[in-house]
């Protein structure tokens, strides 16, 4: 009888524990759904324009190629602001896309293509800024690379050339050039944007959304911490805005332990979605980012130290 009572007590304990886990998981699931609804239920107040074939014009997003890639399928997208005046100079937001094709269980998607980027348009609202989405170059240098870097040196060189083109031919102000990216593109701000001293001197600020170079090891060369720190030393006085869904804590800890002194601003985004589309919504966090951008372009670019 004593053994039977003991068995019954253990059965009751296990049953109680199972009930606790069930309701705990249900509560967590409800919290997660609430967070998702917070993001999804907020309607877009902006719609990113589709890329079209044509001549650059105010309020249009067009496909454009560097002359050296004219016989290939390598291209970038160029958007001139809706209030564009060819007699003025404008700050420029250059953007790198995330890896693609990507889709998670929440329905967040990324194609990896320049024509599907959103950050720059959401930051600018379509006016006052030129917006350019830069490709990564495939190893055969014939097409845009949708997964990771392809030919790193070609991608770096393309970045340098397209900044020069936009500033010389399309009204870009070389003293107010920002670099931004989502996911792979966020890593690219340092991995490509700080690849050497020449390209590092182009930017007056960087916006890194979701992931950060050096925080974890990836399956490509020079993704280790030491290599990332070498790149980061080229940052000098360039301010960075670093944000991520949920928590930006890992990037903050990495930078605090790096020994690198920089102008870093961190922002946790209060939703779990891995996406660049949050900037298309009227969220308080977007205003924080826009205020930061206004301050970044008000300062002189490190470019003038040449």
Secondary structure, 3 states (H helix, E strand, C coil): CHHHHHHHHHHHHHHHHHHHHHHHHHHHHHHHHHHHHHHHCCCECCCCCCCECCCCCECCEEEECCHHHCCCECCEEEEECCCCCCCCCEEEEEEECCCCCEECCCCCEECCCHHHCCHHHHHHCCCCEEEEECCCECCCCCEECCCCCCCHHHHHHHHHHHHHHHHHHCCEEEEEEEEEEECHHHHHHHHCCCCCHHHHCCCCEEEEECCCCCCCCCCCCCCCHHHHHHHHCCCCCCEEEEEEECCCHHHHHHHHHHCCCCCEEEEEECCCCCCCHHHHECCHHHHHHHHHHHHHHHCCCHHHHC
